[in-house]
Amino acid sequence: MSRSTFFRAFGSKESVIFPDHDTLLARAGARLQASSDSSMLAAVSDTVRMVHFHYVAEGERARDRYHLTSKVLR
């Protein structure tokens, strides 16, 4: 696959490795914005759980992504 075909299909390297990032970030932001100052700790806790369970549900795919990115970033 040529470089131009790759970027036409995927947009960026990040979108290949983290395809759900924008959706997950939007959900996290919406949850945090829906909270009041008095419930911010609960909102942060809910958001952390939401992100955690998202990656747990991906199973082996999340582990493969972690191994790939940890090798590249060293």
PAFI-452204 format. One record per residue: residue in one letter; x, y, z of N, C-alpha, C, O in turn; residue number from 0. Coordinates in nm, 3 decimals, decimal comma, always signed. Layout:
// residues N
<code: A	nX: X	nY: Y	nZ: Z	caX: X	caY: Y	caZ: Z	cX: X	cY: Y	cZ: Z	oX: X	oY: Y	oZ: Z	pos: NUM>
...
END
This chain:
// residues 74
<code: M	nX: +0,085	nY: -0,116	nZ: +0,000	caX: +0,000	caY: +0,000	caZ: +0,000	cX: +0,090	cY: +0,123	cZ: +0,000	oX: +0,186	oY: +0,131	oZ: +0,077	pos: 0>
<code: S	nX: +0,059	nY: +0,216	nZ: -0,086	caX: +0,139	caY: +0,338	caZ: -0,090	cX: +0,102	cY: +0,430	cZ: +0,025	oX: -0,005	oY: +0,417	oZ: +0,086	pos: 1>
<code: R	nX: +0,191	nY: +0,523	nZ: +0,054	caX: +0,168	caY: +0,620	caZ: +0,162	cX: +0,040	cY: +0,701	cZ: +0,137	oX: -0,039	oY: +0,722	oZ: +0,229	pos: 2>
<code: S	nX: +0,020	nY: +0,747	nZ: +0,014	caX: -0,100	caY: +0,828	caZ: -0,014	cX: -0,228	cY: +0,745	cZ: +0,000	oX: -0,329	oY: +0,796	oZ: +0,047	pos: 3>
<code: T	nX: -0,224	nY: +0,619	nZ: -0,040	caX: -0,341	caY: +0,532	caZ: -0,024	cX: -0,371	cY: +0,509	cZ: +0,123	oX: -0,487	oY: +0,512	oZ: +0,165	pos: 4>
<code: F	nX: -0,266	nY: +0,487	nZ: +0,201	caX: -0,282	caY: +0,468	caZ: +0,345	cX: -0,352	cY: +0,587	cZ: +0,409	oX: -0,451	oY: +0,570	oZ: +0,480	pos: 5>
<code: F	nX: -0,300	nY: +0,708	nZ: +0,383	caX: -0,358	caY: +0,825	caZ: +0,447	cX: -0,495	cY: +0,862	cZ: +0,390	oX: -0,575	oY: +0,924	oZ: +0,460	pos: 6>
<code: R	nX: -0,523	nY: +0,825	nZ: +0,267	caX: -0,657	caY: +0,846	caZ: +0,212	cX: -0,757	cY: +0,754	cZ: +0,282	oX: -0,871	oY: +0,794	oZ: +0,308	pos: 7>
<code: A	nX: -0,715	nY: +0,634	nZ: +0,313	caX: -0,803	caY: +0,536	caZ: +0,377	cX: -0,820	cY: +0,561	cZ: +0,526	oX: -0,929	oY: +0,546	oZ: +0,580	pos: 8>
<code: F	nX: -0,712	nY: +0,599	nZ: +0,594	caX: -0,716	caY: +0,608	caZ: +0,739	cX: -0,701	cY: +0,749	cZ: +0,795	oX: -0,738	oY: +0,771	oZ: +0,911	pos: 9>
<code: G	nX: -0,650	nY: +0,842	nZ: +0,721	caX: -0,635	caY: +0,978	caZ: +0,771	cX: -0,506	cY: +1,001	cZ: +0,846	oX: -0,435	oY: +1,098	oZ: +0,820	pos: 10>
<code: S	nX: -0,474	nY: +0,912	nZ: +0,940	caX: -0,351	caY: +0,926	caZ: +1,018	cX: -0,312	cY: +0,791	cZ: +1,076	oX: -0,392	oY: +0,698	oZ: +1,080	pos: 11>
<code: K	nX: -0,187	nY: +0,781	nZ: +1,120	caX: -0,142	caY: +0,658	caZ: +1,185	cX: -0,220	cY: +0,636	cZ: +1,314	oX: -0,253	oY: +0,523	oZ: +1,349	pos: 12>
<code: E	nX: -0,249	nY: +0,744	nZ: +1,385	caX: -0,323	caY: +0,735	caZ: +1,510	cX: -0,462	cY: +0,676	cZ: +1,491	oX: -0,510	oY: +0,600	oZ: +1,576	pos: 13>
<code: S	nX: -0,527	nY: +0,710	nZ: +1,381	caX: -0,663	caY: +0,658	caZ: +1,359	cX: -0,663	cY: +0,508	cZ: +1,330	oX: -0,766	oY: +0,443	oZ: +1,346	pos: 14>
<code: V	nX: -0,549	nY: +0,453	nZ: +1,288	caX: -0,539	caY: +0,309	caZ: +1,270	cX: -0,522	cY: +0,241	cZ: +1,406	oX: -0,586	oY: +0,140	oZ: +1,433	pos: 15>
<code: I	nX: -0,438	nY: +0,297	nZ: +1,490	caX: -0,407	caY: +0,236	caZ: +1,619	cX: -0,518	cY: +0,263	cZ: +1,721	oX: -0,550	oY: +0,176	oZ: +1,801	pos: 16>
<code: F	nX: -0,576	nY: +0,383	nZ: +1,719	caX: -0,681	caY: +0,421	caZ: +1,813	cX: -0,807	cY: +0,463	cZ: +1,736	oX: -0,843	oY: +0,580	oZ: +1,738	pos: 17>
<code: P	nX: -0,875	nY: +0,369	nZ: +1,670	caX: -0,988	caY: +0,407	caZ: +1,584	cX: -1,106	cY: +0,466	cZ: +1,659	oX: -1,183	oY: +0,543	oZ: +1,600	pos: 18>
<code: D	nX: -1,124	nY: +0,434	nZ: +1,785	caX: -1,238	caY: +0,483	caZ: +1,863	cX: -1,204	cY: +0,602	cZ: +1,952	oX: -1,285	oY: +0,644	oZ: +2,035	pos: 19>
<code: H	nX: -1,085	nY: +0,656	nZ: +1,935	caX: -1,038	caY: +0,762	caZ: +2,026	cX: -1,132	cY: +0,882	cZ: +2,029	oX: -1,169	oY: +0,928	oZ: +2,137	pos: 20>
<code: D	nX: -1,171	nY: +0,933	nZ: +1,915	caX: -1,256	caY: +1,054	caZ: +1,911	cX: -1,392	cY: +1,028	cZ: +1,977	oX: -1,444	oY: +1,113	oZ: +2,049	pos: 21>
<code: T	nX: -1,449	nY: +0,912	nZ: +1,952	caX: -1,578	caY: +0,876	caZ: +2,012	cX: -1,566	cY: +0,864	cZ: +2,163	oX: -1,649	oY: +0,916	oZ: +2,237	pos: 22>
<code: L	nX: -1,462	nY: +0,796	nZ: +2,208	caX: -1,439	caY: +0,778	caZ: +2,351	cX: -1,412	cY: +0,912	cZ: +2,419	oX: -1,463	oY: +0,938	oZ: +2,528	pos: 23>
<code: L	nX: -1,334	nY: +0,996	nZ: +2,355	caX: -1,305	caY: +1,129	caZ: +2,410	cX: -1,432	cY: +1,213	cZ: +2,420	oX: -1,451	oY: +1,285	oZ: +2,518	pos: 24>
<code: A	nX: -1,518	nY: +1,206	nZ: +2,320	caX: -1,645	caY: +1,280	caZ: +2,323	cX: -1,735	cY: +1,231	cZ: +2,436	oX: -1,797	oY: +1,311	oZ: +2,505	pos: 25>
<code: R	nX: -1,742	nY: +1,098	nZ: +2,454	caX: -1,822	caY: +1,042	caZ: +2,563	cX: -1,769	cY: +1,085	cZ: +2,699	oX: -1,845	oY: +1,119	oZ: +2,790	pos: 26>
<code: A	nX: -1,636	nY: +1,085	nZ: +2,713	caX: -1,575	caY: +1,127	caZ: +2,840	cX: -1,603	cY: +1,274	cZ: +2,866	oX: -1,638	oY: +1,313	oZ: +2,977	pos: 27>
<code: G	nX: -1,586	nY: +1,356	nZ: +2,764	caX: -1,613	caY: +1,499	caZ: +2,779	cX: -1,758	cY: +1,527	cZ: +2,813	oX: -1,786	oY: +1,613	oZ: +2,897	pos: 28>
<code: A	nX: -1,849	nY: +1,456	nZ: +2,750	caX: -1,992	caY: +1,475	caZ: +2,779	cX: -2,024	cY: +1,437	cZ: +2,923	oX: -2,102	oY: +1,506	oZ: +2,990	pos: 29>
<code: R	nX: -1,965	nY: +1,328	nZ: +2,970	caX: -1,990	caY: +1,285	caZ: +3,109	cX: -1,937	cY: +1,389	cZ: +3,206	oX: -2,003	oY: +1,420	oZ: +3,306	pos: 30>
<code: L	nX: -1,819	nY: +1,443	nZ: +3,180	caX: -1,761	caY: +1,542	caZ: +3,271	cX: -1,838	cY: +1,673	cZ: +3,267	oX: -1,857	oY: +1,737	oZ: +3,371	pos: 31>
<code: Q	nX: -1,882	nY: +1,714	nZ: +3,150	caX: -1,958	caY: +1,839	caZ: +3,140	cX: -2,096	cY: +1,828	cZ: +3,201	oX: -2,154	oY: +1,930	oZ: +3,240	pos: 32>
<code: A	nX: -2,150	nY: +1,710	nZ: +3,210	caX: -2,284	caY: +1,690	caZ: +3,266	cX: -2,284	cY: +1,698	cZ: +3,418	oX: -2,391	oY: +1,698	oZ: +3,480	pos: 33>
<code: S	nX: -2,167	nY: +1,702	nZ: +3,479	caX: -2,160	caY: +1,703	caZ: +3,625	cX: -2,154	cY: +1,846	cZ: +3,679	oX: -2,113	oY: +1,939	oZ: +3,610	pos: 34>
<code: S	nX: -2,194	nY: +1,859	nZ: +3,803	caX: -2,181	caY: +1,987	caZ: +3,871	cX: -2,051	cY: +1,984	cZ: +3,951	oX: -1,986	oY: +1,880	oZ: +3,962	pos: 35>
<code: D	nX: -2,015	nY: +2,098	nZ: +4,006	caX: -1,892	caY: +2,103	caZ: +4,087	cX: -1,897	cY: +2,005	cZ: +4,203	oX: -1,795	oY: +1,946	oZ: +4,240	pos: 36>
<code: S	nX: -2,015	nY: +1,987	nZ: +4,262	caX: -2,027	caY: +1,899	caZ: +4,378	cX: -2,018	cY: +1,751	cZ: +4,340	oX: -1,991	oY: +1,667	oZ: +4,426	pos: 37>
<code: S	nX: -2,041	nY: +1,720	nZ: +4,214	caX: -2,036	caY: +1,579	caZ: +4,173	cX: -1,917	cY: +1,551	cZ: +4,080	oX: -1,915	oY: +1,449	oZ: +4,012	pos: 38>
<code: M	nX: -1,819	nY: +1,640	nZ: +4,079	caX: -1,706	caY: +1,625	caZ: +3,988	cX: -1,625	cY: +1,498	cZ: +4,018	oX: -1,582	oY: +1,430	oZ: +3,925	pos: 39>
<code: L	nX: -1,604	nY: +1,466	nZ: +4,142	caX: -1,528	caY: +1,346	caZ: +4,177	cX: -1,599	cY: +1,222	cZ: +4,122	oX: -1,534	oY: +1,132	oZ: +4,068	pos: 40>
<code: A	nX: -1,730	nY: +1,216	nZ: +4,137	caX: -1,807	caY: +1,103	caZ: +4,084	cX: -1,798	cY: +1,098	cZ: +3,932	oX: -1,788	oY: +0,990	oZ: +3,873	pos: 41>
<code: A	nX: -1,801	nY: +1,213	nZ: +3,868	caX: -1,793	caY: +1,218	caZ: +3,722	cX: -1,657	cY: +1,170	cZ: +3,673	oX: -1,649	oY: +1,096	oZ: +3,575	pos: 42>
<code: V	nX: -1,551	nY: +1,212	nZ: +3,740	caX: -1,417	caY: +1,168	caZ: +3,703	cX: -1,405	cY: +1,017	cZ: +3,723	oX: -1,351	oY: +0,946	oZ: +3,638	pos: 43>
<code: S	nX: -1,456	nY: +0,969	nZ: +3,834	caX: -1,453	caY: +0,825	caZ: +3,862	cX: -1,532	cY: +0,747	cZ: +3,756	oX: -1,485	oY: +0,644	oZ: +3,707	pos: 44>
<code: D	nX: -1,650	nY: +0,795	nZ: +3,721	caX: -1,731	caY: +0,731	caZ: +3,616	cX: -1,658	cY: +0,729	cZ: +3,483	oX: -1,661	oY: +0,630	oZ: +3,410	pos: 45>
<code: T	nX: -1,592	nY: +0,840	nZ: +3,451	caX: -1,522	caY: +0,852	caZ: +3,324	cX: -1,403	cY: +0,757	cZ: +3,318	oX: -1,379	oY: +0,693	oZ: +3,216	pos: 46>
<code: V	nX: -1,329	nY: +0,748	nZ: +3,428	caX: -1,216	caY: +0,655	caZ: +3,432	cX: -1,266	cY: +0,511	cZ: +3,414	oX: -1,206	oY: +0,434	oZ: +3,340	pos: 47>
<code: R	nX: -1,375	nY: +0,477	nZ: +3,480	caX: -1,432	caY: +0,342	caZ: +3,466	cX: -1,477	cY: +0,317	cZ: +3,322	oX: -1,455	oY: +0,209	oZ: +3,267	pos: 48>
<code: M	nX: -1,540	nY: +0,417	nZ: +3,261	caX: -1,588	caY: +0,403	caZ: +3,124	cX: -1,472	cY: +0,374	cZ: +3,029	oX: -1,481	oY: +0,284	oZ: +2,946	pos: 49>
<code: V	nX: -1,363	nY: +0,449	nZ: +3,041	caX: -1,246	caY: +0,429	caZ: +2,955	cX: -1,183	cY: +0,292	cZ: +2,984	oX: -1,147	oY: +0,220	oZ: +2,892	pos: 50>
<code: H	nX: -1,171	nY: +0,258	nZ: +3,110	caX: -1,113	caY: +0,130	caZ: +3,149	cX: -1,193	cY: +0,015	cZ: +3,088	oX: -1,136	oY: -0,075	oZ: +3,026	pos: 51>
<code: F	nX: -1,324	nY: +0,016	nZ: +3,105	caX: -1,408	caY: -0,092	caZ: +3,053	cX: -1,407	cY: -0,097	cZ: +2,901	oX: -1,421	oY: -0,204	oZ: +2,842	pos: 52>
<code: H	nX: -1,391	nY: +0,018	nZ: +2,837	caX: -1,380	caY: +0,021	caZ: +2,692	cX: -1,259	cY: -0,061	cZ: +2,647	oX: -1,269	oY: -0,144	oZ: +2,557	pos: 53>
<code: Y	nX: -1,145	nY: -0,038	nZ: +2,711	caX: -1,024	caY: -0,110	caZ: +2,674	cX: -1,027	cY: -0,255	cZ: +2,720	oX: -0,972	oY: -0,341	oZ: +2,651	pos: 54>
<code: V	nX: -1,087	nY: -0,284	nZ: +2,832	caX: -1,102	caY: -0,423	caZ: +2,877	cX: -1,186	cY: -0,500	cZ: +2,776	oX: -1,155	oY: -0,615	oZ: +2,744	pos: 55>
<code: A	nX: -1,292	nY: -0,438	nZ: +2,726	caX: -1,380	caY: -0,505	caZ: +2,629	cX: -1,306	cY: -0,535	cZ: +2,498	oX: -1,343	oY: -0,629	oZ: +2,427	pos: 56>
<code: E	nX: -1,204	nY: -0,457	nZ: +2,466	caX: -1,126	caY: -0,484	caZ: +2,344	cX: -1,035	cY: -0,604	cZ: +2,360	oX: -0,990	oY: -0,661	oZ: +2,260	pos: 57>
<code: G	nX: -1,006	nY: -0,644	nZ: +2,482	caX: -0,926	caY: -0,763	caZ: +2,509	cX: -0,791	cY: -0,763	cZ: +2,443	oX: -0,709	oY: -0,673	oZ: +2,465	pos: 58>
<code: E	nX: -0,768	nY: -0,864	nZ: +2,361	caX: -0,636	caY: -0,884	caZ: +2,299	cX: -0,596	cY: -0,765	cZ: +2,211	oX: -0,478	oY: -0,732	oZ: +2,201	pos: 59>
<code: R	nX: -0,693	nY: -0,703	nZ: +2,148	caX: -0,663	caY: -0,587	caZ: +2,062	cX: -0,599	cY: -0,475	cZ: +2,143	oX: -0,504	oY: -0,411	oZ: +2,096	pos: 60>
<code: A	nX: -0,649	nY: -0,450	nZ: +2,263	caX: -0,591	caY: -0,346	caZ: +2,348	cX: -0,450	cY: -0,384	cZ: +2,392	oX: -0,361	oY: -0,299	oZ: +2,399	pos: 61>
<code: R	nX: -0,428	nY: -0,512	nZ: +2,423	caX: -0,294	caY: -0,558	caZ: +2,462	cX: -0,196	cY: -0,545	cZ: +2,345	oX: -0,082	oY: -0,503	oZ: +2,364	pos: 62>
<code: D	nX: -0,241	nY: -0,581	nZ: +2,226	caX: -0,155	caY: -0,567	caZ: +2,108	cX: -0,119	cY: -0,420	cZ: +2,085	oX: -0,005	oY: -0,388	oZ: +2,053	pos: 63>
<code: R	nX: -0,217	nY: -0,332	nZ: +2,101	caX: -0,194	caY: -0,189	caZ: +2,083	cX: -0,092	cY: -0,138	cZ: +2,185	oX: -0,001	oY: -0,062	oZ: +2,151	pos: 64>
<code: Y	nX: -0,107	nY: -0,182	nZ: +2,309	caX: -0,013	caY: -0,141	caZ: +2,413	cX: +0,130	cY: -0,186	cZ: +2,380	oX: +0,224	oY: -0,108	oZ: +2,391	pos: 65>
<code: H	nX: +0,144	nY: -0,311	nZ: +2,338	caX: +0,277	caY: -0,363	caZ: +2,304	cX: +0,337	cY: -0,286	cZ: +2,186	oX: +0,456	oY: -0,254	oZ: +2,187	pos: 66>
<code: L	nX: +0,257	nY: -0,258	nZ: +2,086	caX: +0,304	caY: -0,184	caZ: +1,970	cX: +0,348	cY: -0,043	cZ: +2,008	oX: +0,459	oY: -0,002	oZ: +1,973	pos: 67>
<code: T	nX: +0,264	nY: +0,029	nZ: +2,079	caX: +0,297	caY: +0,167	caZ: +2,113	cX: +0,411	cY: +0,176	cZ: +2,213	oX: +0,489	oY: +0,271	oZ: +2,209	pos: 68>
<code: S	nX: +0,422	nY: +0,080	nZ: +2,303	caX: +0,532	caY: +0,086	caZ: +2,401	cX: +0,667	cY: +0,059	cZ: +2,332	oX: +0,769	oY: +0,112	oZ: +2,376	pos: 69>
<code: K	nX: +0,669	nY: -0,021	nZ: +2,227	caX: +0,793	caY: -0,044	caZ: +2,153	cX: +0,831	cY: +0,077	cZ: +2,069	oX: +0,948	oY: +0,112	oZ: +2,059	pos: 70>
<code: V	nX: +0,733	nY: +0,140	nZ: +2,009	caX: +0,758	caY: +0,255	caZ: +1,922	cX: +0,804	cY: +0,376	cZ: +2,003	oX: +0,889	oY: +0,452	oZ: +1,956	pos: 71>
<code: L	nX: +0,750	nY: +0,393	nZ: +2,122	caX: +0,780	caY: +0,512	caZ: +2,201	cX: +0,910	cY: +0,502	cZ: +2,280	oX: +0,952	oY: +0,600	oZ: +2,341	pos: 72>
<code: R	nX: +0,974	nY: +0,389	nZ: +2,279	caX: +1,101	caY: +0,375	caZ: +2,354	cX: +1,215	cY: +0,438	cZ: +2,284	oX: +1,328	oY: +0,434	oZ: +2,335	pos: 73>
END
